């Protein structure tokens, strides 16, 4: 698109200059027309430049707002993950301790049962 646009601008400028050179007006009238047209083009360019400036500023502000929102969401997710991880770790530690306690009780009960069984065997097997 850039090459085509450039060709159109160049062709338009050539056509404009050719029109000026072959116009049936005097030099003074032609210079006044050129000056008037240049002022119109300048005014339009200033308007367009202001529009581009406003659009860029709006775009930058929107981008900053979006980045800030994403940052807040990411921080919230990280905090939530950290909190969840802490809860999971704490629960895992609690369950580990409970498993040790129950395992110890089962081992003690198994030793007692084994001792009782030995005693029964000694009494009954003679």
N, CA, C and O of each residue as an XYZ file, in Angstrom:
504
protein
N       0.822     -1.179      0.000
C       0.000      0.000      0.000
C       0.865      1.240      0.000
O       0.477      2.241     -0.603
N       2.020      1.225      0.647
C       2.888      2.391      0.766
C       3.425      2.833     -0.580
O       3.485      4.030     -0.859
N       3.818      1.881     -1.425
C       4.356      2.223     -2.744
C       3.270      2.823     -3.622
O       3.506      3.803     -4.328
N       2.091      2.239     -3.580
C       0.978      2.742     -4.391
C       0.600      4.150     -3.957
O       0.390      5.026     -4.796
N       0.512      4.366     -2.664
C       0.164      5.683     -2.142
C       1.205      6.713     -2.578
O       0.852      7.824     -2.972
N       2.467      6.354     -2.509
C       3.544      7.262     -2.922
C       3.430      7.612     -4.400
O       3.641      8.760     -4.789
N       3.095      6.620     -5.223
C       2.936      6.871     -6.659
C       1.770      7.811     -6.926
O       1.856      8.691     -7.782
N       0.678      7.621     -6.188
C      -0.492      8.486     -6.356
C      -0.151      9.921     -5.970
O      -0.545     10.859     -6.663
N       0.572     10.099     -4.875
C       0.951     11.448     -4.429
C       1.846     12.113     -5.469
O       1.636     13.274     -5.818
N       2.839     11.384     -5.963
C       3.751     11.941     -6.968
C       2.980     12.302     -8.237
O       3.178     13.386     -8.786
N       2.104     11.414     -8.711
C       1.320     11.682     -9.921
C       0.418     12.898     -9.727
O       0.265     13.712    -10.637
N      -0.181     13.020     -8.534
C      -1.038     14.170     -8.248
C      -0.234     15.457     -8.274
O      -0.683     16.461     -8.826
N       0.941     15.435     -7.685
C       1.784     16.631     -7.663
C       2.200     17.022     -9.074
O       2.199     18.206     -9.412
N       2.550     16.054     -9.890
C       2.946     16.335    -11.279
C       1.762     16.932    -12.038
O       1.914     17.905    -12.777
N       0.605     16.351    -11.852
C      -0.597     16.874    -12.511
C      -0.913     18.292    -12.080
O      -1.291     19.128    -12.900
N      -0.757     18.563    -10.791
C      -1.022     19.908    -10.266
C      -0.057     20.926    -10.880
O      -0.469     21.996    -11.328
N       1.224     20.577    -10.895
C       2.242     21.485    -11.462
C       1.971     21.702    -12.953
O       2.076     22.827    -13.441
N       1.627     20.645    -13.671
C       1.337     20.783    -15.105
C       0.128     21.687    -15.317
O       0.101     22.505    -16.236
N      -0.874     21.525    -14.450
C      -2.058     22.381    -14.546
C      -1.713     23.836    -14.323
O      -2.264     24.715    -14.985
N      -0.806     24.101    -13.395
C      -0.396     25.485    -13.134
C       0.355     26.071    -14.322
O       0.149     27.225    -14.700
N       1.214     25.270    -14.892
C       2.032     25.765    -16.007
C       1.193     26.071    -17.248
O       1.508     26.997    -17.995
N       0.156     25.317    -17.466
C      -0.649     25.503    -18.664
C      -1.951     26.254    -18.402
O      -2.799     26.341    -19.290
N      -2.123     26.798    -17.197
C      -3.346     27.512    -16.852
C      -3.405     28.847    -17.602
O      -2.370     29.474    -17.832
N      -4.601     29.279    -17.981
C      -4.745     30.532    -18.721
C      -4.773     31.754    -17.799
O      -5.413     32.752    -18.130
N      -4.091     31.695    -16.650
C      -4.077     32.822    -15.712
C      -2.728     33.507    -15.781
O      -1.751     32.967    -16.299
N      -2.707     34.720    -15.238
C      -1.443     35.452    -15.193
C      -0.574     34.874    -14.090
O      -1.053     34.117    -13.246
N       0.686     35.225    -14.095
C       1.617     34.753    -13.073
C       1.186     35.161    -11.690
O       1.284     34.376    -10.747
N       0.696     36.418    -11.556
C       0.270     36.926    -10.241
C      -0.915     36.115     -9.730
O      -0.954     35.733     -8.560
N      -1.886     35.851    -10.611
C      -3.068     35.081    -10.211
C      -2.667     33.646     -9.840
O      -3.167     33.074     -8.871
N      -1.769     33.092    -10.625
C      -1.309     31.724    -10.354
C      -0.594     31.652     -9.019
O      -0.817     30.718     -8.249
N       0.271     32.631     -8.727
C       0.978     32.653     -7.441
C      -0.002     32.781     -6.282
O       0.181     32.150     -5.241
N      -1.034     33.587     -6.453
C      -2.045     33.742     -5.402
C      -2.794     32.421     -5.183
O      -3.064     32.020     -4.051
N      -3.119     31.760     -6.298
C      -3.795     30.458     -6.193
C      -2.913     29.432     -5.470
O      -3.376     28.677     -4.615
N      -1.623     29.430     -5.843
C      -0.682     28.496     -5.209
C      -0.571     28.790     -3.727
O      -0.575     27.875     -2.904
N      -0.473     30.065     -3.385
C      -0.358     30.467     -1.972
C      -1.603     30.047     -1.202
O      -1.516     29.506     -0.100
N      -2.771     30.308     -1.803
C      -4.036     29.952     -1.156
C      -4.123     28.431     -0.951
O      -4.506     27.959      0.119
N      -3.762     27.682     -1.990
C      -3.807     26.218     -1.901
C      -2.818     25.706     -0.856
O      -3.128     24.772     -0.116
N      -1.640     26.306     -0.793
C      -0.633     25.906      0.195
C      -1.149     26.155      1.606
O      -0.923     25.340      2.501
N      -1.840     27.274      1.815
C      -2.402     27.567      3.140
C      -3.490     26.556      3.509
O      -3.588     26.132      4.661
N      -4.309     26.173      2.515
C      -5.356     25.170      2.765
C      -4.731     23.823      3.139
O      -5.169     23.159      4.079
N      -3.713     23.438      2.393
C      -3.030     22.168      2.667
C      -2.386     22.202      4.045
O      -2.443     21.218      4.783
N      -1.775     23.326      4.396
C      -1.141     23.465      5.706
C      -2.180     23.332      6.817
O      -1.945     22.643      7.810
N      -3.332     23.992      6.648
C      -4.387     23.927      7.661
C      -4.894     22.493      7.820
O      -5.102     22.025      8.939
N      -5.093     21.799      6.697
C      -5.549     20.406      6.760
C      -4.497     19.521      7.432
O      -4.834     18.632      8.215
N      -3.233     19.767      7.124
C      -2.152     18.982      7.727
C      -2.098     19.203      9.233
O      -1.858     18.265      9.993
N      -2.321     20.443      9.666
C      -2.311     20.730     11.108
C      -3.462     20.024     11.807
O      -3.302     19.504     12.912
N      -4.634     20.005     11.154
C      -5.795     19.311     11.730
C      -5.493     17.815     11.840
O      -5.740     17.198     12.877
N      -4.959     17.243     10.767
C      -4.625     15.814     10.784
C      -3.566     15.503     11.840
O      -3.653     14.491     12.536
N      -2.573     16.373     11.953
C      -1.523     16.160     12.954
C      -2.114     16.172     14.362
O      -1.724     15.366     15.207
N      -3.044     17.075     14.615
C      -3.688     17.136     15.934
C      -4.517     15.879     16.180
O      -4.532     15.352     17.292
N      -5.204     15.398     15.149
C      -5.995     14.168     15.289
C      -5.093     12.973     15.591
O      -5.416     12.145     16.444
N      -3.977     12.887     14.899
C      -3.026     11.794     15.133
C      -2.465     11.890     16.545
O      -2.325     10.879     17.233
N      -2.146     13.108     16.977
C      -1.598     13.317     18.328
C      -2.605     12.864     19.386
O      -2.242     12.174     20.339
N      -3.882     13.257     19.211
C      -4.919     12.854     20.169
C      -5.114     11.341     20.164
O      -5.250     10.721     21.219
N      -5.127     10.754     18.969
C      -5.311      9.300     18.863
C      -4.154      8.566     19.533
O      -4.361      7.568     20.222
N      -2.945      9.059     19.330
C      -1.775      8.431     19.953
C      -1.848      8.547     21.471
O      -1.558      7.592     22.191
N      -2.234      9.713     21.943
C      -2.332      9.925     23.397
C      -3.406      9.004     23.990
O      -3.205      8.400     25.044
N      -4.537      8.907     23.304
C      -5.600      8.019     23.772
C      -5.124      6.567     23.774
O      -5.390      5.814     24.710
N      -4.420      6.190     22.716
C      -3.895      4.830     22.629
C      -2.922      4.527     23.750
O      -2.969      3.449     24.342
N      -2.039      5.469     24.048
C      -1.065      5.279     25.129
C      -1.790      5.150     26.465
O      -1.458      4.283     27.274
N      -2.781      6.013     26.698
C      -3.525      5.943     27.962
C      -4.277      4.618     28.089
O      -4.300      4.012     29.161
N      -4.892      4.171     26.989
C      -5.589      2.886     27.015
C      -4.620      1.745     27.286
O      -4.925      0.831     28.052
N      -3.461      1.798     26.661
C      -2.449      0.765     26.858
C      -1.966      0.737     28.308
O      -1.804     -0.333     28.895
N      -1.740      1.917     28.876
C      -1.312      1.981     30.282
C      -2.381      1.398     31.197
O      -2.075      0.640     32.118
N      -3.645      1.756     30.937
C      -4.734      1.248     31.773
C      -4.832     -0.275     31.663
O      -5.012     -0.964     32.667
N      -4.715     -0.789     30.451
C      -4.780     -2.239     30.253
C      -3.613     -2.941     30.939
O      -3.784     -3.985     31.570
N      -2.427     -2.354     30.808
C      -1.247     -2.952     31.444
C      -1.408     -2.964     32.959
O      -1.045     -3.938     33.619
N      -1.949     -1.892     33.503
C      -2.162     -1.810     34.947
C      -3.168     -2.872     35.399
O      -2.982     -3.522     36.427
N      -4.226     -3.033     34.619
C      -5.245     -4.032     34.957
C      -4.648     -5.443     34.926
O      -4.882     -6.246     35.828
N      -3.880     -5.728     33.880
C      -3.244     -7.045     33.763
C      -2.278     -7.267     34.926
O      -2.211     -8.362     35.484
N      -1.528     -6.219     35.288
C      -0.582     -6.332     36.401
C      -1.317     -6.663     37.697
O      -0.887     -7.538     38.448
N      -2.426     -5.967     37.963
C      -3.193     -6.223     39.182
C      -3.740     -7.650     39.192
O      -3.689     -8.336     40.213
N      -4.264     -8.090     38.043
C      -4.801     -9.450     37.962
C      -3.699    -10.488     38.169
O      -3.901    -11.490     38.854
N      -2.544    -10.242     37.579
C      -1.429    -11.184     37.731
C      -0.973    -11.247     39.186
O      -0.708    -12.327     39.713
N      -0.883    -10.088     39.830
C      -0.490    -10.071     41.247
C      -1.514    -10.807     42.090
O      -1.154    -11.557     42.997
N      -2.805    -10.594     41.789
C      -3.863    -11.283     42.529
C      -3.778    -12.791     42.348
O      -3.937    -13.553     43.302
N      -3.524    -13.214     41.113
C      -3.402    -14.648     40.848
C      -2.185    -15.226     41.550
O      -2.244    -16.332     42.087
N      -1.086    -14.489     41.550
C       0.127    -14.974     42.217
C      -0.118    -15.096     43.721
O       0.298    -16.075     44.342
N      -0.794    -14.105     44.306
C      -1.091    -14.142     45.738
C      -2.011    -15.314     46.055
O      -1.813    -16.027     47.039
N      -3.023    -15.501     45.204
C      -3.955    -16.603     45.404
C      -3.230    -17.946     45.319
O      -3.475    -18.847     46.121
N      -2.338    -18.066     44.340
C      -1.576    -19.310     44.200
C      -0.671    -19.526     45.413
O      -0.547    -20.645     45.912
N      -0.042    -18.451     45.882
C       0.831    -18.567     47.050
C       0.021    -18.964     48.277
O       0.435    -19.823     49.056
N      -1.153    -18.321     48.442
C      -2.016    -18.654     49.581
C      -2.480    -20.101     49.495
O      -2.484    -20.822     50.493
N      -2.870    -20.519     48.297
C      -3.312    -21.906     48.114
C      -2.167    -22.864     48.402
O      -2.354    -23.897     49.046
N      -0.989    -22.514     47.922
C       0.185    -23.356     48.168
C       0.482    -23.471     49.651
O       0.835    -24.542     50.145
N       0.337    -22.356     50.357
C       0.575    -22.350     51.803
C      -0.452    -23.247     52.500
O      -0.109    -24.024     53.392
N      -1.714    -23.129     52.080
C      -2.771    -23.952     52.678
C      -2.507    -25.428     52.400
O      -2.625    -26.265     53.295
N      -2.151    -25.740     51.166
C      -1.873    -27.133     50.800
C      -0.680    -27.652     51.592
O      -0.714    -28.769     52.108
N       0.376    -26.845     51.690
C       1.566    -27.268     52.434
C       1.220    -27.500     53.904
O       1.628    -28.504     54.488
N       0.466    -26.569     54.501
C       0.085    -26.713     55.906
C      -0.768    -27.971     56.118
O      -0.579    -28.708     57.086
N      -1.708    -28.198     55.196
C      -2.571    -29.375     55.310
C      -1.761    -30.650     55.129
O      -1.998    -31.641     55.820
N      -0.811    -30.629     54.208
C       0.042    -31.791     53.991
C       0.871    -32.090     55.238
O       1.030    -33.250     55.617
N       1.396    -31.053     55.869
C       2.168    -31.249     57.107
C       1.279    -31.828     58.206
O       1.685    -32.737     58.930
N       0.062    -31.294     58.322
C      -0.867    -31.781     59.345
C      -1.205    -33.247     59.092
O      -1.194    -34.066     60.011
N      -1.507    -33.568     57.834
C      -1.829    -34.958     57.502
C      -0.631    -35.875     57.727
O      -0.800    -37.017     58.154
N       0.566    -35.392     57.445
C       1.776    -36.180     57.682
C       1.941    -36.491     59.166
O       2.242    -37.624     59.544
N       1.743    -35.482     59.993
C       1.844    -35.685     61.445
C       0.780    -36.662     61.939
O       1.046    -37.524     62.776
N      -0.431    -36.508     61.403
C      -1.512    -37.413     61.802
C      -1.199    -38.842     61.355
O      -1.482    -39.793     62.083
N      -0.627    -38.998     60.184
C      -0.262    -40.332     59.694
C       0.806    -40.948     60.584
O       0.754    -42.140     60.891
N       1.784    -40.130     61.003
C       2.823    -40.644     61.910
C       2.197    -41.117     63.215
O       2.520    -42.197     63.710
N       1.296    -40.304     63.770
C       0.655    -40.652     65.040
C      -0.145    -41.944     64.904
O      -0.037    -42.842     65.740
N      -0.935    -42.029     63.860
C      -1.744    -43.246     63.661
C      -0.857    -44.454     63.386
O      -1.110    -45.550     63.887
N       0.171    -44.246     62.595
C       1.105    -45.341     62.307
C       1.770    -45.837     63.577
O       1.947    -47.041     63.765
N       2.137    -44.914     64.444
C       2.761    -45.281     65.719
C       1.777    -46.074     66.574
O       2.146    -47.072     67.193
N       0.506    -45.618     66.605
C      -0.510    -46.335     67.367
C      -0.718    -47.745     66.821
O      -0.819    -48.707     67.582
N      -0.780    -47.855     65.497
C      -0.977    -49.169     64.877
C       0.214    -50.065     65.191
O       0.034    -51.247     65.488
N       1.435    -49.519     65.131
C       2.629    -50.324     65.433
C       2.603    -50.782     66.879
O       2.889    -51.944     67.169
N       2.255    -49.860     67.808
C       2.168    -50.231     69.220
C       1.110    -51.314     69.431
O       1.330    -52.273     70.170
N      -0.035    -51.150     68.778
C      -1.125    -52.134     68.897
C      -0.687    -53.480     68.325
O      -1.015    -54.530     68.876
N       0.060    -53.445     67.213
C       0.539    -54.688     66.599
C       1.533    -55.379     67.533
O       1.499    -56.602     67.666
N       2.421    -54.611     68.185
C       3.383    -55.200     69.128
C       2.646    -55.838     70.299
O       2.980    -56.940     70.734
N       1.632    -55.122     70.805
C       0.857    -55.643     71.940
C       0.145    -56.934     71.536
O       0.153    -57.923     72.269
N      -0.471    -56.902     70.349
C      -1.185    -58.087     69.861
C      -0.215    -59.248     69.676
O      -0.548    -60.384     70.014
N       0.972    -58.987     69.150
C       1.980    -60.038     68.963
C       2.404    -60.601     70.321
O       2.567    -61.812     70.475
N       2.579    -59.716     71.299
C       2.947    -60.179     72.647
C       1.850    -61.033     73.256
O       2.129    -62.071     73.856
N       0.587    -60.597     73.103
C      -0.545    -61.373     73.624
C      -0.624    -62.735     72.941
O      -0.893    -63.751     73.582
N      -0.384    -62.739     71.618
C      -0.425    -63.982     70.863
C       0.660    -64.951     71.347
O       0.404    -66.149     71.467
N       1.857    -64.449     71.624
C       2.936    -65.282     72.128
C       2.566    -65.875     73.483
O       2.787    -67.052     73.768
N       1.980    -64.980     74.316
C       1.570    -65.461     75.630
C       0.517    -66.568     75.518
O       0.582    -67.567     76.234
N      -0.461    -66.383     74.608
C      -1.490    -67.402     74.408
C      -0.883    -68.710     73.880
O      -1.266    -69.801     74.303
N       0.050    -68.578     72.970
C       0.688    -69.771     72.415
C       1.449    -70.483     73.515
O       1.378    -71.708     73.604
N       2.156    -69.779     74.335
C       2.927    -70.423     75.422
C       1.994    -71.120     76.414
O       2.320    -72.196     76.916
N       0.848    -70.522     76.697
C      -0.080    -71.111     77.657
C      -0.749    -72.349     77.064
O      -0.912    -73.352     77.758
N      -1.126    -72.292     75.828
C      -1.898    -73.351     75.217
C      -1.054    -74.436     74.559
O      -1.544    -75.546     74.350
N       0.148    -74.154     74.242
C       0.976    -75.166     73.594
C       2.007    -75.590     74.646
O       2.930    -74.845     74.976
N       1.817    -76.822     75.164
C       2.764    -77.345     76.147
C       3.110    -78.741     75.853
O       3.898    -79.348     76.578
